[in-house]
Amino acid sequence: MLSRYIFFVFFLIFIVFMLALDLGVFHKKDHVIRVKEAAMWTGIWVLLAMLFAVLLWFHAEWIHGISNLDELKEYAQSHGMGNVINDASDYAAALNYYRHEVTSQYLAGYFLEEALSMDNIFVMIMIFVSFGIERKYYHRVLFWGVLGAIVMRFVFIFTLGALVGRFSWVLAIFGAILIYSGFKMFFDKGDERIDTANHPVVRFASRHFRVSRTGDGHNFFTKIDGKNYITPLFLVLLIIEFSDVIFAVDSIPAVFSVTTDTYIVFFSNIFAIMGLRSLFFLMSDVADRFWLLKYGLGVLLCFIGVKMIVHEFLHVEVSTAVSLLTILGILIGSVVLSILIPKRKNVA
């Protein structure tokens, strides 16, 4: 059992190291992230995520500190693998099934989070454009945004995991929320601008803090007449954090529909979030081309929501493999159809 916590601590150390390497070595100076650089970092994070999947395929037991058949059966009983594991002829066969199932759950969670992150990218683009932030400061804002998102998601995931462990019907409530969010995407007009003056975060900050009307380079805080002020760049950071909290209400419960293992949910979420910055820069100039992706995500949210509800009330089980193929199918299909069917331009 101790090895589970050791593995988790080493994972967190790895994430902190990568963040330090990112900001302290590769992005010490503010600069505009070009497509080539964004593609390279996107590839690196996808590769790391897939290498983690390979690790799970061969040694998933390291995550849960499992070392014998009794411990494996105890885990399986609380995570929906009981029937298969209990019927296994020996520890090696049961362990092999467990490794492959955990890997599939991780991949399904990772690709689901990546798919839903696309909607978050569109929102972030609107935030930056609406506030007129210079492109060379995007990375700095997103870096600290991701750091805040990791902390908030850690709290959200393990709190929700504990809640689901005691009250499984909670997922059915989130399932209804996901269906609502899915249908909402079909009717969302996708306005290109945000009302910067009346945004709730801006109004809250303006009431409780001194807010500078002008920026100060890449600084989040500045001094005016000897007094500390928040810069517009910090306001944008707060709004991005705020939007990520709203986004997490959909995405994290969605991953719980694939697995109730909080560690797998956390690992898949973190790899997807860490790659979100580079994916943002990769997608920012071509986001409009994938106009059907929003509708695909709506379908995906509805699928996940229905899956959660029927599992709770009708006890219908959708396998991890089917969930994974559905997620990939909707994501790839939306992108391909967007390319094949260009969006019509509005004629004045």
C-alpha positions as a printed NumPy array, in Angstrom:
array([[  0.   ,   0.   ,   0.   ],
       [  2.904,   2.333,   0.755],
       [  4.154,   1.987,  -2.826],
       [  0.927,   3.628,  -4.048],
       [  1.761,   6.858,  -2.254],
       [  5.413,   6.679,  -3.296],
       [  4.35 ,   6.381,  -6.948],
       [  1.958,   9.314,  -6.555],
       [  4.634,  11.509,  -4.961],
       [  7.102,  10.701,  -7.764],
       [  4.421,  11.555, -10.329],
       [  3.869,  14.964,  -8.704],
       [  7.643,  15.556,  -8.602],
       [  7.803,  14.749, -12.326],
       [  5.027,  17.275, -13.079],
       [  6.737,  19.984, -11.005],
       [ 10.041,  19.245, -12.785],
       [  8.418,  19.561, -16.22 ],
       [  6.742,  22.842, -15.248],
       [ 10.03 ,  24.221, -13.921],
       [ 11.811,  23.116, -17.088],
       [  9.125,  24.745, -19.204],
       [  9.164,  28.166, -17.552],
       [ 12.744,  28.255, -16.284],
       [ 14.571,  26.935, -19.362],
       [ 12.483,  26.905, -22.536],
       [ 10.317,  29.973, -21.951],
       [ 12.426,  32.335, -19.852],
       [ 11.784,  35.142, -22.318],
       [  8.342,  36.192, -23.527],
       [  7.861,  35.34 , -27.182],
       [  5.129,  34.398, -29.603],
       [  4.73 ,  30.612, -29.778],
       [  4.809,  29.578, -33.418],
       [  3.093,  26.526, -34.904],
       [  6.347,  24.57 , -35.176],
       [  7.176,  25.027, -31.48 ],
       [  3.581,  24.299, -30.445],
       [  3.536,  21.122, -32.564],
       [  6.801,  19.963, -30.982],
       [  5.517,  20.442, -27.411],
       [  2.152,  18.898, -28.275],
       [  4.   ,  15.867, -29.622],
       [  6.144,  15.666, -26.47 ],
       [  3.137,  15.681, -24.155],
       [  1.205,  13.159, -26.237],
       [  4.307,  10.934, -26.262],
       [  4.664,  11.209, -22.469],
       [  0.964,  10.397, -22.038],
       [  1.334,   7.316, -24.244],
       [  4.496,   6.215, -22.427],
       [  2.518,   6.393, -19.192],
       [ -0.084,   4.134, -20.827],
       [  2.705,   1.669, -21.667],
       [  3.797,   1.767, -18.026],
       [  0.248,   0.928, -16.94 ],
       [  0.054,  -1.892, -19.492],
       [  3.02 ,  -3.628, -17.877],
       [  2.976,  -2.365, -14.265],
       [ -0.418,  -0.84 , -13.368],
       [ -0.162,  -2.516,  -9.954],
       [  2.495,   0.047,  -8.967],
       [ -0.205,   2.73 ,  -8.85 ],
       [ -2.384,   0.84 ,  -6.377],
       [  0.292,  -0.995,  -4.415],
       [ -1.059,  -4.427,  -5.374],
       [  1.249,  -7.361,  -4.684],
       [ -1.016, -10.425,  -4.342],
       [ -4.339, -11.899,  -5.476],
       [ -6.239, -10.857,  -2.329],
       [ -5.277,  -7.208,  -2.773],
       [ -6.189,  -7.412,  -6.454],
       [ -9.626,  -8.882,  -5.643],
       [-10.215,  -6.15 ,  -3.068],
       [ -9.45 ,  -3.478,  -5.662],
       [-11.506,  -5.216,  -8.363],
       [-14.541,  -5.524,  -6.105],
       [-14.68 ,  -1.774,  -5.531],
       [-13.987,  -0.785,  -9.152],
       [-16.307,  -2.979, -11.206],
       [-13.868,  -5.749, -12.125],
       [-15.022,  -8.219,  -9.463],
       [-16.727, -10.77 , -11.713],
       [-13.789, -11.192, -14.08 ],
       [-11.047, -11.076, -11.432],
       [-12.837, -13.497,  -9.108],
       [-13.229, -15.988, -11.94 ],
       [ -9.57 , -15.789, -12.95 ],
       [ -7.655, -19.054, -12.628],
       [ -4.53 , -17.558, -11.089],
       [ -2.89 , -14.299,  -9.998],
       [ -0.95 , -13.861, -13.243],
       [ -4.098, -14.094, -15.395],
       [ -6.047, -11.773, -13.1  ],
       [ -3.175,  -9.289, -13.012],
       [ -2.924,  -9.301, -16.799],
       [ -6.643,  -8.485, -17.164],
       [ -6.399,  -5.781, -14.506],
       [ -3.417,  -4.105, -16.215],
       [ -5.125,  -4.005, -19.588],
       [ -8.425,  -2.732, -18.16 ],
       [ -6.737,   0.037, -16.168],
       [ -4.757,   1.067, -19.269],
       [ -7.966,   1.236, -21.325],
       [ -9.63 ,   3.339, -18.638],
       [ -6.672,   5.71 , -18.546],
       [ -6.643,   6.114, -22.347],
       [-10.414,   6.645, -22.465],
       [-10.131,   9.276, -19.716],
       [ -7.186,  10.968, -21.425],
       [ -8.803,  11.199, -24.87 ],
       [-12.12 ,  12.276, -23.335],
       [-10.397,  15.084, -21.429],
       [ -8.435,  16.086, -24.546],
       [-11.625,  16.151, -26.611],
       [-13.518,  18.279, -24.108],
       [-10.457,  20.541, -23.761],
       [-11.105,  21.725, -27.311],
       [-14.106,  23.694, -26.085],
       [-11.942,  25.219, -23.361],
       [ -9.412,  26.27 , -26.006],
       [-12.099,  28.127, -27.954],
       [-13.104,  29.959, -24.757],
       [ -9.486,  30.909, -23.971],
       [ -9.019,  32.292, -27.481],
       [-12.083,  34.521, -26.973],
       [-10.759,  35.706, -23.583],
       [ -7.354,  36.712, -24.959],
       [ -8.837,  38.425, -28.017],
       [-11.522,  40.264, -26.025],
       [ -8.984,  41.704, -23.577],
       [ -6.486,  42.579, -26.33 ],
       [ -3.61 ,  40.643, -24.739],
       [ -0.372,  40.533, -26.746],
       [  0.367,  37.051, -28.096],
       [  3.848,  36.981, -26.541],
       [  2.227,  36.976, -23.062],
       [ -0.154,  34.08 , -23.783],
       [  2.262,  31.406, -22.585],
       [  2.913,  33.115, -19.226],
       [ -0.806,  33.37 , -18.494],
       [ -1.453,  29.777, -19.571],
       [  1.487,  28.48 , -17.525],
       [  0.114,  29.881, -14.272],
       [ -3.387,  28.97 , -15.397],
       [ -2.381,  25.332, -15.788],
       [ -0.638,  25.376, -12.405],
       [ -3.821,  26.644, -10.764],
       [ -5.898,  24.115, -12.703],
       [ -3.739,  21.237, -11.422],
       [ -4.302,  22.28 ,  -7.793],
       [ -8.054,  22.785,  -8.256],
       [ -8.479,  19.527, -10.137],
       [ -6.572,  17.632,  -7.457],
       [ -9.08 ,  18.868,  -4.867],
       [-12.105,  18.364,  -7.149],
       [-11.164,  14.858,  -8.317],
       [-10.398,  13.373,  -4.906],
       [-13.384,  15.093,  -3.286],
       [-15.73 ,  13.85 ,  -5.997],
       [-14.099,  10.398,  -5.834],
       [-14.796,  10.169,  -2.102],
       [-18.369,  11.347,  -2.692],
       [-19.003,   8.829,  -5.479],
       [-17.514,   6.08 ,  -3.303],
       [-20.253,   6.703,  -0.727],
       [-23.134,   7.824,  -2.953],
       [-22.958,   6.348,  -6.45 ],
       [-26.178,   8.128,  -7.477],
       [-24.229,  11.401,  -7.511],
       [-22.905,  10.422, -10.955],
       [-26.485,  10.252, -12.265],
       [-26.944,  13.914, -11.261],
       [-23.773,  14.843, -13.118],
       [-25.016,  12.731, -16.025],
       [-28.097,  14.963, -16.282],
       [-25.843,  18.051, -16.15 ],
       [-23.718,  16.643, -18.999],
       [-26.799,  16.002, -21.146],
       [-27.936,  19.586, -20.522],
       [-24.452,  20.893, -21.422],
       [-24.419,  18.718, -24.543],
       [-27.728,  20.086, -25.812],
       [-26.625,  23.616, -24.92 ],
       [-23.661,  23.274, -27.297],
       [-26.027,  22.746, -30.22 ],
       [-27.699,  26.108, -29.621],
       [-24.657,  28.112, -28.554],
       [-24.008,  30.802, -31.17 ],
       [-20.342,  30.996, -30.201],
       [-19.984,  34.785, -29.986],
       [-16.458,  35.924, -30.702],
       [-16.271,  38.546, -27.97 ],
       [-16.628,  38.63 , -24.192],
       [-18.109,  41.628, -22.392],
       [-14.917,  42.599, -20.569],
       [-16.55 ,  45.295, -18.434],
       [-19.443,  43.182, -17.13 ],
       [-17.752,  39.818, -16.722],
       [-18.449,  38.587, -13.138],
       [-14.733,  38.109, -12.402],
       [-13.943,  41.652, -13.568],
       [-16.75 ,  43.124, -11.482],
       [-15.669,  41.139,  -8.404],
       [-12.012,  42.162,  -8.783],
       [-12.944,  45.802,  -9.375],
       [-14.995,  45.9  ,  -6.173],
       [-12.401,  44.255,  -3.924],
       [ -9.009,  45.182,  -5.433],
       [ -7.254,  48.045,  -7.16 ],
       [ -7.238,  47.27 , -10.883],
       [ -4.948,  49.088, -13.297],
       [ -6.477,  50.133, -16.602],
       [ -3.168,  49.655, -18.413],
       [ -0.795,  46.711, -18.524],
       [  2.766,  46.512, -17.244],
       [  4.51 ,  44.109, -19.601],
       [  4.202,  40.507, -18.418],
       [  3.641,  41.527, -14.785],
       [  0.506,  40.47 , -12.956],
       [  0.903,  43.271, -10.417],
       [  2.165,  46.843, -10.663],
       [  2.695,  49.895,  -8.463],
       [  0.985,  53.23 ,  -9.123],
       [  1.745,  56.107,  -6.753],
       [  3.22 ,  53.633,  -4.293],
       [  0.09 ,  51.436,  -4.235],
       [ -0.226,  47.85 ,  -5.522],
       [ -2.562,  47.271,  -8.457],
       [ -3.759,  44.229, -10.373],
       [ -2.927,  44.415, -14.08 ],
       [ -5.316,  43.395, -16.889],
       [ -3.037,  40.382, -17.46 ],
       [ -3.849,  39.082, -13.973],
       [ -7.55 ,  39.66 , -14.62 ],
       [ -7.263,  37.45 , -17.695],
       [ -5.542,  34.779, -15.571],
       [ -8.407,  34.912, -13.05 ],
       [-11.   ,  34.628, -15.819],
       [ -9.212,  31.636, -17.334],
       [ -9.104,  29.956, -13.905],
       [-12.788,  30.741, -13.461],
       [-13.651,  29.266, -16.859],
       [-11.598,  26.152, -16.059],
       [-13.634,  25.58 , -12.885],
       [-16.833,  25.692, -14.963],
       [-15.232,  23.459, -17.577],
       [-14.146,  20.954, -14.894],
       [-17.754,  20.53 , -13.728],
       [-18.396,  18.836, -17.081],
       [-15.082,  17.172, -17.871],
       [-14.163,  15.536, -14.546],
       [-17.528,  13.81 , -13.939],
       [-17.366,  12.702, -17.581],
       [-14.093,  10.867, -16.885],
       [-15.674,   9.307, -13.789],
       [-18.15 ,   7.688, -16.179],
       [-15.212,   5.714, -17.587],
       [-13.551,   4.849, -14.272],
       [-14.242,   5.496, -10.588],
       [-10.536,   5.113,  -9.804],
       [ -9.532,   8.599,  -8.615],
       [ -5.86 ,   7.961,  -9.403],
       [ -6.605,   7.088, -13.034],
       [ -8.924,  10.105, -13.318],
       [ -6.188,  12.353, -11.9  ],
       [ -3.359,  10.98 , -14.078],
       [ -5.398,  11.202, -17.294],
       [ -6.551,  14.728, -16.387],
       [ -3.063,  16.008, -15.617],
       [ -1.502,  14.715, -18.836],
       [ -4.344,  16.274, -20.838],
       [ -4.088,  19.591, -18.967],
       [ -0.283,  19.73 , -19.281],
       [ -0.611,  19.39 , -23.035],
       [ -3.395,  21.967, -23.199],
       [ -1.038,  24.971, -23.53 ],
       [  0.801,  23.696, -26.598],
       [ -2.479,  22.451, -28.077],
       [ -3.891,  25.957, -27.596],
       [ -1.089,  27.504, -29.67 ],
       [ -1.417,  24.764, -32.264],
       [ -5.171,  25.295, -32.602],
       [ -5.447,  29.062, -32.096],
       [ -4.975,  29.98 , -35.763],
       [ -7.036,  27.108, -37.219],
       [ -9.787,  26.731, -34.611],
       [-12.428,  28.141, -36.971],
       [-11.75 ,  25.361, -39.479],
       [-12.979,  22.707, -37.043],
       [-16.44 ,  24.208, -36.782],
       [-18.216,  20.866, -36.345],
       [-16.091,  19.932, -33.339],
       [-18.416,  21.834, -30.993],
       [-21.365,  19.727, -32.148],
       [-19.3  ,  16.563, -31.837],
       [-18.485,  17.496, -28.239],
       [-22.195,  18.046, -27.641],
       [-22.904,  14.509, -28.873],
       [-20.061,  13.204, -26.72 ],
       [-21.396,  14.888, -23.572],
       [-24.874,  13.492, -24.233],
       [-23.439,   9.992, -24.752],
       [-21.484,  10.176, -21.484],
       [-24.479,  11.607, -19.606],
       [-26.822,   8.862, -20.824],
       [-24.154,   6.247, -20.014],
       [-23.951,   7.501, -16.407],
       [-27.725,   7.519, -15.928],
       [-28.455,   4.08 , -17.424],
       [-25.585,   2.592, -15.434],
       [-27.019,   3.899, -12.158],
       [-30.716,   3.187, -12.717],
       [-30.813,   0.378, -15.308],
       [-27.479,  -1.232, -14.391],
       [-26.479,  -1.327, -18.065],
       [-22.701,  -1.589, -18.364],
       [-20.893,  -0.017, -21.317],
       [-17.416,  -1.503, -21.587],
       [-14.296,   0.649, -21.42 ],
       [-13.346,  -0.448, -24.938],
       [-16.691,   0.722, -26.346],
       [-16.372,   4.048, -24.498],
       [-12.832,   4.556, -25.811],
       [-13.811,   3.781, -29.416],
       [-16.866,   6.062, -29.161],
       [-14.779,   8.971, -27.832],
       [-12.163,   8.571, -30.555],
       [-14.823,   8.065, -33.229],
       [-16.713,  11.249, -32.334],
       [-13.52 ,  13.311, -32.016],
       [-11.943,  12.108, -35.27 ],
       [-15.267,  12.183, -37.119],
       [-15.927,  15.803, -36.119],
       [-12.473,  16.901, -37.278],
       [-12.682,  15.005, -40.59 ],
       [-16.196,  16.277, -41.377],
       [-15.1  ,  19.841, -40.564],
       [-12.362,  19.534, -43.179],
       [-14.607,  17.875, -45.772],
       [-17.505,  20.275, -45.219],
       [-16.143,  23.846, -44.925],
       [-18.216,  26.291, -42.908],
       [-20.341,  28.633, -44.959],
       [-19.501,  32.303, -44.585],
       [-22.337,  34.597, -43.626],
       [-23.327,  36.82 , -46.495],
       [-24.224,  40.352, -45.418]])
